[in-house]
Amino acid sequence: MIGKICIKLLGREAGRTCIIVDQVNDNFVIIDGNVKRRKCNLQHLEQTDKILDIKKGASTQEVLEAMKKAKLKVLTRKEKKEVKEKLEKIEKKDKEEK
């Protein structure tokens, strides 16, 4: 079941493609991909026949790379506000030093 490509049926991320990363029990799995990494009920997923070659508990980056290799559409994620602010401060210091 690990690596199985699914489509979320319910919730704010309904319709998005996700990958099963880990199995919690008979009813719940951990998903990742074009959705936020989270625990999800299997009844809320439509499972496809395709399986990606990923290891159990793969990181988000590994899942996204596997999706790109399988030529699946990968949605871009927004950077966190804190990260943007830190990058801007670093760039500002670099300009001042020159």
N, CA, C and O atoms as a GROMACS GRO file, in nm:
protein
  392
    1MET      N    1   0.082  -0.119   0.000
    1MET     CA    2   0.000   0.000   0.000
    1MET      C    3   0.087   0.126   0.000
    1MET      O    4   0.043   0.231  -0.048
    2ILE      N    5   0.208   0.119   0.053
    2ILE     CA    6   0.297   0.234   0.055
    2ILE      C    7   0.331   0.274  -0.089
    2ILE      O    8   0.369   0.189  -0.170
    3GLY      N    9   0.317   0.403  -0.121
    3GLY     CA   10   0.348   0.452  -0.254
    3GLY      C   11   0.227   0.455  -0.348
    3GLY      O   12   0.240   0.500  -0.462
    4LYS      N   13   0.112   0.409  -0.302
    4LYS     CA   14  -0.007   0.406  -0.387
    4LYS      C   15  -0.056   0.549  -0.413
    4LYS      O   16  -0.067   0.629  -0.321
    5ILE      N   17  -0.086   0.579  -0.538
    5ILE     CA   18  -0.136   0.711  -0.576
    5ILE      C   19  -0.286   0.715  -0.551
    5ILE      O   20  -0.359   0.623  -0.589
    6CYS      N   21  -0.332   0.822  -0.485
    6CYS     CA   22  -0.473   0.836  -0.450
    6CYS      C   23  -0.521   0.977  -0.485
    6CYS      O   24  -0.442   1.066  -0.514
    7ILE      N   25  -0.653   0.993  -0.481
    7ILE     CA   26  -0.715   1.124  -0.499
    7ILE      C   27  -0.801   1.150  -0.376
    7ILE      O   28  -0.884   1.066  -0.339
    8LYS      N   29  -0.783   1.266  -0.314
    8LYS     CA   30  -0.863   1.302  -0.197
    8LYS      C   31  -1.005   1.330  -0.242
    8LYS      O   32  -1.027   1.402  -0.339
    9LEU      N   33  -1.101   1.274  -0.171
    9LEU     CA   34  -1.242   1.292  -0.206
    9LEU      C   35  -1.312   1.398  -0.121
    9LEU      O   36  -1.405   1.463  -0.168
   10LEU      N   37  -1.267   1.415   0.003
   10LEU     CA   38  -1.334   1.507   0.095
   10LEU      C   39  -1.236   1.607   0.154
   10LEU      O   40  -1.115   1.584   0.155
   11GLY      N   41  -1.289   1.718   0.202
   11GLY     CA   42  -1.206   1.818   0.270
   11GLY      C   43  -1.164   1.929   0.177
   11GLY      O   44  -1.201   1.932   0.060
   12ARG      N   45  -1.088   2.020   0.231
   12ARG     CA   46  -1.045   2.138   0.154
   12ARG      C   47  -0.951   2.101   0.040
   12ARG      O   48  -0.936   2.178  -0.055
   13GLU      N   49  -0.887   1.986   0.048
   13GLU     CA   50  -0.793   1.941  -0.056
   13GLU      C   51  -0.857   1.839  -0.149
   13GLU      O   52  -0.785   1.766  -0.218
   14ALA      N   53  -0.988   1.832  -0.152
   14ALA     CA   54  -1.059   1.735  -0.236
   14ALA      C   55  -1.020   1.754  -0.383
   14ALA      O   56  -1.010   1.867  -0.432
   15GLY      N   57  -0.997   1.643  -0.451
   15GLY     CA   58  -0.960   1.647  -0.592
   15GLY      C   59  -0.810   1.648  -0.616
   15GLY      O   60  -0.766   1.631  -0.730
   16ARG      N   61  -0.731   1.666  -0.512
   16ARG     CA   62  -0.586   1.670  -0.528
   16ARG      C   63  -0.525   1.529  -0.521
   16ARG      O   64  -0.578   1.439  -0.456
   17THR      N   65  -0.414   1.514  -0.590
   17THR     CA   66  -0.342   1.387  -0.592
   17THR      C   67  -0.253   1.376  -0.469
   17THR      O   68  -0.188   1.472  -0.429
   18CYS      N   69  -0.252   1.257  -0.410
   18CYS     CA   70  -0.167   1.234  -0.294
   18CYS      C   71  -0.109   1.093  -0.301
   18CYS      O   72  -0.155   1.009  -0.378
   19ILE      N   73  -0.009   1.069  -0.218
   19ILE     CA   74   0.060   0.941  -0.214
   19ILE      C   75   0.055   0.888  -0.070
   19ILE      O   76   0.074   0.964   0.024
   20ILE      N   77   0.028   0.758  -0.055
   20ILE     CA   78   0.029   0.699   0.078
   20ILE      C   79   0.174   0.675   0.119
   20ILE      O   80   0.250   0.606   0.051
   21VAL      N   81   0.212   0.735   0.233
   21VAL     CA   82   0.349   0.729   0.281
   21VAL      C   83   0.365   0.626   0.393
   21VAL      O   84   0.471   0.565   0.408
   22ASP      N   85   0.260   0.607   0.471
   22ASP     CA   86   0.267   0.514   0.584
   22ASP      C   87   0.126   0.468   0.618
   22ASP      O   88   0.029   0.539   0.592
   23GLN      N   89   0.115   0.350   0.677
   23GLN     CA   90  -0.015   0.300   0.719
   23GLN      C   91  -0.019   0.298   0.872
   23GLN      O   92   0.064   0.234   0.936
   24VAL      N   93  -0.118   0.369   0.930
   24VAL     CA   94  -0.131   0.379   1.074
   24VAL      C   95  -0.201   0.255   1.128
   24VAL      O   96  -0.151   0.190   1.220
   25ASN      N   97  -0.316   0.224   1.070
   25ASN     CA   98  -0.390   0.102   1.105
   25ASN      C   99  -0.478   0.064   0.986
   25ASN      O  100  -0.454   0.110   0.875
   26ASP      N  101  -0.580  -0.020   1.008
   26ASP     CA  102  -0.663  -0.065   0.896
   26ASP      C  103  -0.744   0.047   0.832
   26ASP      O  104  -0.780   0.037   0.714
   27ASN      N  105  -0.773   0.154   0.905
   27ASN     CA  106  -0.859   0.262   0.854
   27ASN      C  107  -0.785   0.390   0.817
   27ASN      O  108  -0.835   0.469   0.738
   28PHE      N  109  -0.667   0.411   0.874
   28PHE     CA  110  -0.598   0.539   0.855
   28PHE      C  111  -0.459   0.521   0.794
   28PHE      O  112  -0.390   0.423   0.821
   29VAL      N  113  -0.421   0.619   0.711
   29VAL     CA  114  -0.288   0.623   0.649
   29VAL      C  115  -0.233   0.765   0.660
   29VAL      O  116  -0.307   0.859   0.687
   30ILE      N  117  -0.103   0.778   0.639
   30ILE     CA  118  -0.039   0.910   0.630
   30ILE      C  119  -0.022   0.939   0.481
   30ILE      O  120   0.033   0.857   0.407
   31ILE      N  121  -0.069   1.057   0.437
   31ILE     CA  122  -0.058   1.093   0.296
   31ILE      C  123   0.030   1.216   0.280
   31ILE      O  124   0.049   1.293   0.375
   32ASP      N  125   0.083   1.234   0.161
   32ASP     CA  126   0.167   1.348   0.128
   32ASP      C  127   0.162   1.367  -0.023
   32ASP      O  128   0.106   1.282  -0.094
   33GLY      N  129   0.218   1.473  -0.073
   33GLY     CA  130   0.219   1.499  -0.217
   33GLY      C  131   0.166   1.638  -0.244
   33GLY      O  132   0.224   1.736  -0.197
   34ASN      N  133   0.057   1.647  -0.320
   34ASN     CA  134  -0.005   1.776  -0.349
   34ASN      C  135  -0.101   1.818  -0.239
   34ASN      O  136  -0.188   1.902  -0.260
   35VAL      N  137  -0.085   1.759  -0.122
   35VAL     CA  138  -0.165   1.792  -0.005
   35VAL      C  139  -0.070   1.810   0.113
   35VAL      O  140   0.046   1.771   0.106
   36LYS      N  141  -0.121   1.869   0.220
   36LYS     CA  142  -0.041   1.880   0.341
   36LYS      C  143  -0.027   1.740   0.400
   36LYS      O  144  -0.123   1.663   0.404
   37ARG      N  145   0.092   1.707   0.447
   37ARG     CA  146   0.118   1.575   0.505
   37ARG      C  147   0.030   1.559   0.628
   37ARG      O  148   0.036   1.640   0.721
   38ARG      N  149  -0.054   1.453   0.629
   38ARG     CA  150  -0.147   1.434   0.738
   38ARG      C  151  -0.201   1.292   0.742
   38ARG      O  152  -0.185   1.215   0.647
   39LYS      N  153  -0.265   1.261   0.855
   39LYS     CA  154  -0.334   1.133   0.869
   39LYS      C  155  -0.469   1.146   0.801
   39LYS      O  156  -0.537   1.248   0.815
   40CYS      N  157  -0.509   1.042   0.727
   40CYS     CA  158  -0.632   1.048   0.650
   40CYS      C  159  -0.704   0.914   0.655
   40CYS      O  160  -0.641   0.808   0.654
   41ASN      N  161  -0.835   0.919   0.662
   41ASN     CA  162  -0.918   0.800   0.659
   41ASN      C  163  -0.916   0.742   0.517
   41ASN      O  164  -0.929   0.817   0.420
   42LEU      N  165  -0.901   0.612   0.504
   42LEU     CA  166  -0.898   0.547   0.372
   42LEU      C  167  -1.030   0.566   0.296
   42LEU      O  168  -1.030   0.566   0.173
   43GLN      N  169  -1.141   0.584   0.368
   43GLN     CA  170  -1.269   0.605   0.302
   43GLN      C  171  -1.277   0.741   0.234
   43GLN      O  172  -1.366   0.764   0.152
   44HIS      N  173  -1.185   0.831   0.268
   44HIS     CA  174  -1.183   0.964   0.207
   44HIS      C  175  -1.090   0.970   0.086
   44HIS      O  176  -1.069   1.078   0.030
   45LEU      N  177  -1.034   0.856   0.046
   45LEU     CA  178  -0.941   0.849  -0.066
   45LEU      C  179  -0.993   0.756  -0.174
   45LEU      O  180  -1.052   0.652  -0.146
   46GLU      N  181  -0.970   0.796  -0.299
   46GLU     CA  182  -0.996   0.707  -0.412
   46GLU      C  183  -0.860   0.655  -0.456
   46GLU      O  184  -0.777   0.731  -0.506
   47GLN      N  185  -0.836   0.526  -0.438
   47GLN     CA  186  -0.707   0.468  -0.471
   47GLN      C  187  -0.701   0.430  -0.619
   47GLN      O  188  -0.797   0.377  -0.675
   48THR      N  189  -0.586   0.460  -0.681
   48THR     CA  190  -0.565   0.423  -0.821
   48THR      C  191  -0.482   0.295  -0.827
   48THR      O  192  -0.440   0.242  -0.724
   49ASP      N  193  -0.459   0.246  -0.946
   49ASP     CA  194  -0.381   0.124  -0.964
   49ASP      C  195  -0.230   0.151  -0.962
   49ASP      O  196  -0.151   0.058  -0.948
   50LYS      N  197  -0.192   0.277  -0.977
   50LYS     CA  198  -0.050   0.312  -0.988
   50LYS      C  199   0.016   0.317  -0.851
   50LYS      O  200  -0.045   0.360  -0.753
   51ILE      N  201   0.143   0.272  -0.847
   51ILE     CA  202   0.221   0.275  -0.724
   51ILE      C  203   0.358   0.335  -0.754
   51ILE      O  204   0.424   0.295  -0.850
   52LEU      N  205   0.400   0.432  -0.673
   52LEU     CA  206   0.532   0.492  -0.686
   52LEU      C  207   0.630   0.415  -0.599
   52LEU      O  208   0.592   0.359  -0.497
   53ASP      N  209   0.757   0.414  -0.640
   53ASP     CA  210   0.860   0.344  -0.565
   53ASP      C  211   0.918   0.438  -0.460
   53ASP      O  212   1.017   0.508  -0.485
   54ILE      N  213   0.856   0.439  -0.342
   54ILE     CA  214   0.906   0.518  -0.229
   54ILE      C  215   0.913   0.428  -0.107
   54ILE      O  216   0.845   0.326  -0.099
   55LYS      N  217   0.997   0.468  -0.013
   55LYS     CA  218   1.010   0.390   0.109
   55LYS      C  219   0.907   0.436   0.212
   55LYS      O  220   0.851   0.546   0.200
   56LYS      N  221   0.883   0.353   0.312
   56LYS     CA  222   0.788   0.385   0.418
   56LYS      C  223   0.838   0.508   0.494
   56LYS      O  224   0.954   0.512   0.536
   57GLY      N  225   0.750   0.606   0.512
   57GLY     CA  226   0.786   0.727   0.585
   57GLY      C  227   0.872   0.823   0.506
   57GLY      O  228   0.943   0.904   0.565
   58ALA      N  229   0.868   0.817   0.373
   58ALA     CA  230   0.949   0.905   0.287
   58ALA      C  231   0.917   1.052   0.316
   58ALA      O  232   0.804   1.086   0.350
   59SER      N  233   1.018   1.137   0.303
   59SER     CA  234   0.999   1.279   0.327
   59SER      C  235   0.916   1.341   0.216
   59SER      O  236   0.897   1.282   0.109
   60THR      N  237   0.867   1.461   0.242
   60THR     CA  238   0.786   1.532   0.142
   60THR      C  239   0.867   1.554   0.015
   60THR      O  240   0.815   1.539  -0.096
   61GLN      N  241   0.994   1.589   0.030
   61GLN     CA  242   1.080   1.613  -0.086
   61GLN      C  243   1.094   1.486  -0.170
   61GLN      O  244   1.089   1.493  -0.293
   62GLU      N  245   1.113   1.372  -0.106
   62GLU     CA  246   1.126   1.246  -0.178
   62GLU      C  247   0.997   1.211  -0.252
   62GLU      O  248   1.000   1.160  -0.364
   63VAL      N  249   0.883   1.238  -0.188
   63VAL     CA  250   0.754   1.210  -0.251
   63VAL      C  251   0.735   1.298  -0.375
   63VAL      O  252   0.692   1.250  -0.479
   64LEU      N  253   0.769   1.427  -0.363
   64LEU     CA  254   0.753   1.518  -0.476
   64LEU      C  255   0.845   1.480  -0.592
   64LEU      O  256   0.806   1.490  -0.708
   65GLU      N  257   0.967   1.437  -0.561
   65GLU     CA  258   1.060   1.393  -0.666
   65GLU      C  259   1.008   1.269  -0.736
   65GLU      O  260   1.018   1.257  -0.858
   66ALA      N  261   0.951   1.175  -0.659
   66ALA     CA  262   0.895   1.053  -0.718
   66ALA      C  263   0.776   1.088  -0.807
   66ALA      O  264   0.757   1.025  -0.911
   67MET      N  265   0.697   1.188  -0.767
   67MET     CA  266   0.583   1.230  -0.849
   67MET      C  267   0.631   1.292  -0.981
   67MET      O  268   0.571   1.269  -1.086
   68LYS      N  269   0.740   1.369  -0.974
   68LYS     CA  270   0.795   1.429  -1.096
   68LYS      C  271   0.847   1.322  -1.191
   68LYS      O  272   0.827   1.331  -1.313
   69LYS      N  273   0.914   1.220  -1.137
   69LYS     CA  274   0.965   1.110  -1.220
   69LYS      C  275   0.851   1.035  -1.287
   69LYS      O  276   0.866   0.987  -1.400
   70ALA      N  277   0.737   1.023  -1.217
   70ALA     CA  278   0.621   0.953  -1.272
   70ALA      C  279   0.537   1.044  -1.361
   70ALA      O  280   0.430   1.006  -1.409
   71LYS      N  281   0.588   1.167  -1.383
   71LYS     CA  282   0.522   1.266  -1.468
   71LYS      C  283   0.382   1.302  -1.418
   71LYS      O  284   0.289   1.321  -1.496
   72LEU      N  285   0.369   1.310  -1.284
   72LEU     CA  286   0.246   1.358  -1.224
   72LEU      C  287   0.258   1.507  -1.200
   72LEU      O  288   0.368   1.558  -1.175
   73LYS      N  289   0.148   1.578  -1.206
   73LYS     CA  290   0.149   1.722  -1.183
   73LYS      C  291   0.180   1.749  -1.036
   73LYS      O  292   0.116   1.694  -0.947
   74VAL      N  293   0.281   1.834  -1.012
   74VAL     CA  294   0.319   1.871  -0.877
   74VAL      C  295   0.286   2.018  -0.858
   74VAL      O  296   0.334   2.104  -0.932
   75LEU      N  297   0.204   2.047  -0.758
   75LEU     CA  298   0.166   2.185  -0.729
   75LEU      C  299   0.278   2.254  -0.654
   75LEU      O  300   0.340   2.194  -0.566
   76THR      N  301   0.304   2.380  -0.687
   76THR     CA  302   0.408   2.455  -0.616
   76THR      C  303   0.351   2.502  -0.483
   76THR      O  304   0.233   2.535  -0.472
   77ARG      N  305   0.436   2.504  -0.384
   77ARG     CA  306   0.394   2.545  -0.250
   77ARG      C  307   0.445   2.684  -0.221
   77ARG      O  308   0.553   2.723  -0.266
   78LYS      N  309   0.367   2.759  -0.146
   78LYS     CA  310   0.409   2.893  -0.106
   78LYS      C  311   0.514   2.882   0.002
   78LYS      O  312   0.508   2.793   0.088
   79GLU      N  313   0.610   2.973  -0.002
   79GLU     CA  314   0.710   2.978   0.104
   79GLU      C  315   0.645   3.038   0.227
   79GLU      O  316   0.555   3.121   0.217
   80LYS      N  317   0.692   2.996   0.342
   80LYS     CA  318   0.639   3.053   0.466
   80LYS      C  319   0.685   3.197   0.477
   80LYS      O  320   0.793   3.233   0.429
   81LYS      N  321   0.604   3.279   0.539
   81LYS     CA  322   0.632   3.421   0.552
   81LYS      C  323   0.765   3.444   0.624
   81LYS      O  324   0.842   3.532   0.585
   82GLU      N  325   0.792   3.366   0.728
   82GLU     CA  326   0.916   3.381   0.803
   82GLU      C  327   1.038   3.358   0.715
   82GLU      O  328   1.138   3.430   0.726
   83VAL      N  329   1.032   3.259   0.628
   83VAL     CA  330   1.144   3.228   0.540
   83VAL      C  331   1.168   3.344   0.444
   83VAL      O  332   1.282   3.382   0.420
   84LYS      N  333   1.060   3.399   0.389
   84LYS     CA  334   1.074   3.513   0.298
   84LYS      C  335   1.140   3.631   0.369
   84LYS      O  336   1.229   3.696   0.313
   85GLU      N  337   1.097   3.658   0.492
   85GLU     CA  338   1.153   3.772   0.566
   85GLU      C  339   1.302   3.752   0.594
   85GLU      O  340   1.380   3.846   0.583
   86LYS      N  341   1.342   3.629   0.630
   86LYS     CA  342   1.483   3.601   0.656
   86LYS      C  343   1.566   3.618   0.530
   86LYS      O  344   1.675   3.675   0.534
   87LEU      N  345   1.513   3.570   0.416
   87LEU     CA  346   1.586   3.585   0.290
   87LEU      C  347   1.602   3.732   0.253
   87LEU      O  348   1.707   3.773   0.205
   88GLU      N  349   1.497   3.811   0.275
   88GLU     CA  350   1.505   3.954   0.245
   88GLU      C  351   1.608   4.023   0.333
   88GLU      O  352   1.682   4.109   0.285
   89LYS      N  353   1.615   3.987   0.462
   89LYS     CA  354   1.714   4.046   0.552
   89LYS      C  355   1.855   4.012   0.508
   89LYS      O  356   1.943   4.099   0.510
   90ILE      N  357   1.878   3.887   0.470
   90ILE     CA  358   2.010   3.844   0.425
   90ILE      C  359   2.050   3.920   0.298
   90ILE      O  360   2.164   3.966   0.287
   91GLU      N  361   1.958   3.932   0.204
   91GLU     CA  362   1.987   4.004   0.080
   91GLU      C  363   2.016   4.152   0.108
   91GLU      O  364   2.104   4.211   0.045
   92LYS      N  365   1.943   4.210   0.202
   92LYS     CA  366   1.963   4.351   0.237
   92LYS      C  367   2.102   4.372   0.298
   92LYS      O  368   2.169   4.469   0.265
   93LYS      N  369   2.145   4.279   0.386
   93LYS     CA  370   2.278   4.289   0.448
   93LYS      C  371   2.386   4.276   0.343
   93LYS      O  372   2.485   4.348   0.347
   94ASP      N  373   2.368   4.184   0.248
   94ASP     CA  374   2.466   4.165   0.141
   94ASP      C  375   2.482   4.290   0.057
   94ASP      O  376   2.593   4.326   0.019
   95LYS      N  377   2.372   4.358   0.028
   95LYS     CA  378   2.378   4.481  -0.051
   95LYS      C  379   2.448   4.592   0.026
   95LYS      O  380   2.523   4.670  -0.032
   96GLU      N  381   2.422   4.600   0.158
   96GLU     CA  382   2.484   4.704   0.241
   96GLU      C  383   2.635   4.684   0.253
   96GLU      O  384   2.711   4.781   0.259
   97GLU      N  385   2.678   4.557   0.257
   97GLU     CA  386   2.821   4.528   0.269
   97GLU      C  387   2.897   4.565   0.143
   97GLU      O  388   3.015   4.599   0.150
   98LYS      N  389   2.832   4.560   0.030
   98LYS     CA  390   2.898   4.592  -0.097
   98LYS      C  391   2.898   4.737  -0.117
   98LYS      O  392   2.949   4.786  -0.218
   0.00000   0.00000   0.00000
